[in-house]
């Protein structure tokens, strides 16, 4: 115990940084558990698509979308989702919706906006399209 007190008193900035990082990690973890936007694996996404007719919203730039996307995915700009421009998405409010981005990081934000807009079942694809590609799963491409 004496060593801990001595370390903390000798390195207050380092200890403060560790405490802030720990609190940030704790808050983000709790936000993830309490969020209505659920992160799903590729296998879970495949089941939702095949068994429940999930709609896939790909939020990547159009050029990336053209290079390869999930079959029947809709390419929607995340700015449109953030601004509530959901004209062609409103009919999917009560269906499972899977949001896909490049790495699976930015899709949560779009999902939160869709939840606020009244969508019931929102999911994000863990690891995004990079994970899908790395697993050699099928893609649709424009010719």
PyMOL commands that set and color helices and strands:
alter all, ss='L'
color gray80, all
select helices_A, chain A and resi 2-10+12-34+42-52+62-67+78-82+90-92+107-116+128-134
alter helices_A, ss='H'
color red, helices_A
select strands_A, chain A and resi 37-40+55-58+74-75+96-100+121-125
alter strands_A, ss='S'
color yellow, strands_A
deselect
rebuild
show_as cartoon
